[in-house]
Amino acid sequence: MSDRLSGDQRTKALVHEAAHWLADHRGSVVRSGAETVAESSAFVVLGHFGIDAGAYTFPYVAHWAQDKAVLKRNLTEVQGVAAGLIAGIEEAGLGE
């Protein structure tokens, strides 16, 4: 992670990378789908905990999901990854 990131931006980047890990984005995953899932999942997770990441997330997802079909075909994965991250954070007592 970049040392230039701080606060909520750093938290968002960490959750984004955790989403890649949870979604098993290794190997032959199409990058547009992987980035859309990771960033959208991070947005949902941060929103759940009261952090607004929209200013960064919306342009980022718009870049990777220029074709709306990319976002549509990944919505189920976004929901599952976000739910898994939220459950893990709450279970660890880190969302307080």
Biotite code that builds the C-alpha atoms (Angstrom):
import biotite.structure as struc

atoms = struc.array([
    struc.Atom([0.000, 0.000, 0.000], chain_id="A", res_id=1, res_name="MET", atom_name="CA", element="C"),
    struc.Atom([1.126, 3.486, -0.773], chain_id="A", res_id=2, res_name="SER", atom_name="CA", element="C"),
    struc.Atom([2.462, 5.640, 2.051], chain_id="A", res_id=3, res_name="ASP", atom_name="CA", element="C"),
    struc.Atom([0.619, 8.538, 0.389], chain_id="A", res_id=4, res_name="ARG", atom_name="CA", element="C"),
    struc.Atom([-2.716, 7.103, 1.554], chain_id="A", res_id=5, res_name="LEU", atom_name="CA", element="C"),
    struc.Atom([-4.060, 7.933, 4.979], chain_id="A", res_id=6, res_name="SER", atom_name="CA", element="C"),
    struc.Atom([-7.255, 7.667, 6.992], chain_id="A", res_id=7, res_name="GLY", atom_name="CA", element="C"),
    struc.Atom([-10.332, 6.521, 5.131], chain_id="A", res_id=8, res_name="ASP", atom_name="CA", element="C"),
    struc.Atom([-8.409, 6.251, 1.829], chain_id="A", res_id=9, res_name="GLN", atom_name="CA", element="C"),
    struc.Atom([-5.974, 3.817, 3.398], chain_id="A", res_id=10, res_name="ARG", atom_name="CA", element="C"),
    struc.Atom([-8.850, 1.842, 4.927], chain_id="A", res_id=11, res_name="THR", atom_name="CA", element="C"),
    struc.Atom([-10.609, 1.698, 1.557], chain_id="A", res_id=12, res_name="LYS", atom_name="CA", element="C"),
    struc.Atom([-7.462, 0.454, -0.172], chain_id="A", res_id=13, res_name="ALA", atom_name="CA", element="C"),
    struc.Atom([-6.991, -2.253, 2.458], chain_id="A", res_id=14, res_name="LEU", atom_name="CA", element="C"),
    struc.Atom([-10.608, -3.428, 2.116], chain_id="A", res_id=15, res_name="VAL", atom_name="CA", element="C"),
    struc.Atom([-10.270, -3.345, -1.701], chain_id="A", res_id=16, res_name="HIS", atom_name="CA", element="C"),
    struc.Atom([-7.217, -5.638, -1.509], chain_id="A", res_id=17, res_name="GLU", atom_name="CA", element="C"),
    struc.Atom([-8.949, -7.910, 1.017], chain_id="A", res_id=18, res_name="ALA", atom_name="CA", element="C"),
    struc.Atom([-11.850, -8.194, -1.449], chain_id="A", res_id=19, res_name="ALA", atom_name="CA", element="C"),
    struc.Atom([-9.429, -9.364, -4.160], chain_id="A", res_id=20, res_name="HIS", atom_name="CA", element="C"),
    struc.Atom([-8.137, -12.003, -1.752], chain_id="A", res_id=21, res_name="TRP", atom_name="CA", element="C"),
    struc.Atom([-11.586, -13.180, -0.642], chain_id="A", res_id=22, res_name="LEU", atom_name="CA", element="C"),
    struc.Atom([-12.810, -13.315, -4.252], chain_id="A", res_id=23, res_name="ALA", atom_name="CA", element="C"),
    struc.Atom([-9.740, -15.400, -5.178], chain_id="A", res_id=24, res_name="ASP", atom_name="CA", element="C"),
    struc.Atom([-8.686, -12.988, -7.936], chain_id="A", res_id=25, res_name="HIS", atom_name="CA", element="C"),
    struc.Atom([-5.635, -14.881, -9.096], chain_id="A", res_id=26, res_name="ARG", atom_name="CA", element="C"),
    struc.Atom([-4.762, -16.370, -12.425], chain_id="A", res_id=27, res_name="GLY", atom_name="CA", element="C"),
    struc.Atom([-7.143, -16.009, -15.314], chain_id="A", res_id=28, res_name="SER", atom_name="CA", element="C"),
    struc.Atom([-9.659, -13.532, -13.864], chain_id="A", res_id=29, res_name="VAL", atom_name="CA", element="C"),
    struc.Atom([-10.520, -10.730, -16.289], chain_id="A", res_id=30, res_name="VAL", atom_name="CA", element="C"),
    struc.Atom([-9.141, -7.533, -14.758], chain_id="A", res_id=31, res_name="ARG", atom_name="CA", element="C"),
    struc.Atom([-12.231, -5.410, -15.459], chain_id="A", res_id=32, res_name="SER", atom_name="CA", element="C"),
    struc.Atom([-14.363, -7.855, -13.493], chain_id="A", res_id=33, res_name="GLY", atom_name="CA", element="C"),
    struc.Atom([-11.822, -8.234, -10.692], chain_id="A", res_id=34, res_name="ALA", atom_name="CA", element="C"),
    struc.Atom([-11.434, -4.474, -10.173], chain_id="A", res_id=35, res_name="GLU", atom_name="CA", element="C"),
    struc.Atom([-15.184, -3.920, -10.362], chain_id="A", res_id=36, res_name="THR", atom_name="CA", element="C"),
    struc.Atom([-15.817, -6.604, -7.736], chain_id="A", res_id=37, res_name="VAL", atom_name="CA", element="C"),
    struc.Atom([-13.034, -5.470, -5.392], chain_id="A", res_id=38, res_name="ALA", atom_name="CA", element="C"),
    struc.Atom([-13.871, -1.760, -5.499], chain_id="A", res_id=39, res_name="GLU", atom_name="CA", element="C"),
    struc.Atom([-17.646, -2.233, -5.357], chain_id="A", res_id=40, res_name="SER", atom_name="CA", element="C"),
    struc.Atom([-17.275, -4.646, -2.436], chain_id="A", res_id=41, res_name="SER", atom_name="CA", element="C"),
    struc.Atom([-15.042, -2.161, -0.608], chain_id="A", res_id=42, res_name="ALA", atom_name="CA", element="C"),
    struc.Atom([-17.651, 0.567, -1.165], chain_id="A", res_id=43, res_name="PHE", atom_name="CA", element="C"),
    struc.Atom([-20.415, -1.617, 0.327], chain_id="A", res_id=44, res_name="VAL", atom_name="CA", element="C"),
    struc.Atom([-18.272, -2.652, 3.298], chain_id="A", res_id=45, res_name="VAL", atom_name="CA", element="C"),
    struc.Atom([-17.180, 0.890, 4.105], chain_id="A", res_id=46, res_name="LEU", atom_name="CA", element="C"),
    struc.Atom([-20.748, 2.135, 3.753], chain_id="A", res_id=47, res_name="GLY", atom_name="CA", element="C"),
    struc.Atom([-21.874, -0.518, 6.202], chain_id="A", res_id=48, res_name="HIS", atom_name="CA", element="C"),
    struc.Atom([-19.451, 0.910, 8.745], chain_id="A", res_id=49, res_name="PHE", atom_name="CA", element="C"),
    struc.Atom([-20.365, 4.541, 8.048], chain_id="A", res_id=50, res_name="GLY", atom_name="CA", element="C"),
    struc.Atom([-17.523, 5.549, 5.731], chain_id="A", res_id=51, res_name="ILE", atom_name="CA", element="C"),
    struc.Atom([-18.429, 7.225, 2.429], chain_id="A", res_id=52, res_name="ASP", atom_name="CA", element="C"),
    struc.Atom([-16.011, 6.165, -0.307], chain_id="A", res_id=53, res_name="ALA", atom_name="CA", element="C"),
    struc.Atom([-18.177, 7.264, -3.232], chain_id="A", res_id=54, res_name="GLY", atom_name="CA", element="C"),
    struc.Atom([-15.955, 10.107, -4.391], chain_id="A", res_id=55, res_name="ALA", atom_name="CA", element="C"),
    struc.Atom([-13.212, 7.628, -5.284], chain_id="A", res_id=56, res_name="TYR", atom_name="CA", element="C"),
    struc.Atom([-15.257, 4.489, -5.947], chain_id="A", res_id=57, res_name="THR", atom_name="CA", element="C"),
    struc.Atom([-17.699, 5.787, -8.545], chain_id="A", res_id=58, res_name="PHE", atom_name="CA", element="C"),
    struc.Atom([-15.074, 7.020, -11.042], chain_id="A", res_id=59, res_name="PRO", atom_name="CA", element="C"),
    struc.Atom([-12.933, 3.912, -10.450], chain_id="A", res_id=60, res_name="TYR", atom_name="CA", element="C"),
    struc.Atom([-15.794, 1.499, -11.114], chain_id="A", res_id=61, res_name="VAL", atom_name="CA", element="C"),
    struc.Atom([-16.980, 3.590, -14.063], chain_id="A", res_id=62, res_name="ALA", atom_name="CA", element="C"),
    struc.Atom([-13.517, 3.195, -15.590], chain_id="A", res_id=63, res_name="HIS", atom_name="CA", element="C"),
    struc.Atom([-13.394, -0.598, -15.176], chain_id="A", res_id=64, res_name="TRP", atom_name="CA", element="C"),
    struc.Atom([-17.077, -1.228, -15.946], chain_id="A", res_id=65, res_name="ALA", atom_name="CA", element="C"),
    struc.Atom([-17.506, 1.045, -18.952], chain_id="A", res_id=66, res_name="GLN", atom_name="CA", element="C"),
    struc.Atom([-19.669, -1.723, -20.360], chain_id="A", res_id=67, res_name="ASP", atom_name="CA", element="C"),
    struc.Atom([-22.618, -1.957, -17.943], chain_id="A", res_id=68, res_name="LYS", atom_name="CA", element="C"),
    struc.Atom([-22.644, -5.724, -18.489], chain_id="A", res_id=69, res_name="ALA", atom_name="CA", element="C"),
    struc.Atom([-19.382, -5.964, -16.498], chain_id="A", res_id=70, res_name="VAL", atom_name="CA", element="C"),
    struc.Atom([-21.092, -4.536, -13.425], chain_id="A", res_id=71, res_name="LEU", atom_name="CA", element="C"),
    struc.Atom([-24.309, -6.496, -13.934], chain_id="A", res_id=72, res_name="LYS", atom_name="CA", element="C"),
    struc.Atom([-22.590, -9.863, -14.265], chain_id="A", res_id=73, res_name="ARG", atom_name="CA", element="C"),
    struc.Atom([-20.539, -9.226, -11.108], chain_id="A", res_id=74, res_name="ASN", atom_name="CA", element="C"),
    struc.Atom([-23.268, -7.965, -8.745], chain_id="A", res_id=75, res_name="LEU", atom_name="CA", element="C"),
    struc.Atom([-23.823, -11.365, -7.134], chain_id="A", res_id=76, res_name="THR", atom_name="CA", element="C"),
    struc.Atom([-20.096, -11.708, -6.465], chain_id="A", res_id=77, res_name="GLU", atom_name="CA", element="C"),
    struc.Atom([-19.956, -8.171, -5.046], chain_id="A", res_id=78, res_name="VAL", atom_name="CA", element="C"),
    struc.Atom([-22.778, -9.031, -2.662], chain_id="A", res_id=79, res_name="GLN", atom_name="CA", element="C"),
    struc.Atom([-21.088, -12.241, -1.507], chain_id="A", res_id=80, res_name="GLY", atom_name="CA", element="C"),
    struc.Atom([-17.630, -10.728, -1.102], chain_id="A", res_id=81, res_name="VAL", atom_name="CA", element="C"),
    struc.Atom([-18.985, -7.693, 0.773], chain_id="A", res_id=82, res_name="ALA", atom_name="CA", element="C"),
    struc.Atom([-21.051, -9.913, 3.079], chain_id="A", res_id=83, res_name="ALA", atom_name="CA", element="C"),
    struc.Atom([-18.009, -12.081, 3.786], chain_id="A", res_id=84, res_name="GLY", atom_name="CA", element="C"),
    struc.Atom([-15.829, -9.088, 4.588], chain_id="A", res_id=85, res_name="LEU", atom_name="CA", element="C"),
    struc.Atom([-18.458, -7.500, 6.831], chain_id="A", res_id=86, res_name="ILE", atom_name="CA", element="C"),
    struc.Atom([-18.937, -10.769, 8.717], chain_id="A", res_id=87, res_name="ALA", atom_name="CA", element="C"),
    struc.Atom([-15.174, -11.178, 9.160], chain_id="A", res_id=88, res_name="GLY", atom_name="CA", element="C"),
    struc.Atom([-14.685, -7.612, 10.366], chain_id="A", res_id=89, res_name="ILE", atom_name="CA", element="C"),
    struc.Atom([-17.571, -7.870, 12.815], chain_id="A", res_id=90, res_name="GLU", atom_name="CA", element="C"),
    struc.Atom([-16.435, -11.284, 14.052], chain_id="A", res_id=91, res_name="GLU", atom_name="CA", element="C"),
    struc.Atom([-12.966, -9.879, 14.729], chain_id="A", res_id=92, res_name="ALA", atom_name="CA", element="C"),
    struc.Atom([-14.506, -6.933, 16.612], chain_id="A", res_id=93, res_name="GLY", atom_name="CA", element="C"),
    struc.Atom([-12.882, -4.426, 14.238], chain_id="A", res_id=94, res_name="LEU", atom_name="CA", element="C"),
    struc.Atom([-16.010, -2.624, 13.066], chain_id="A", res_id=95, res_name="GLY", atom_name="CA", element="C"),
    struc.Atom([-16.640, -0.772, 16.279], chain_id="A", res_id=96, res_name="GLU", atom_name="CA", element="C"),
])
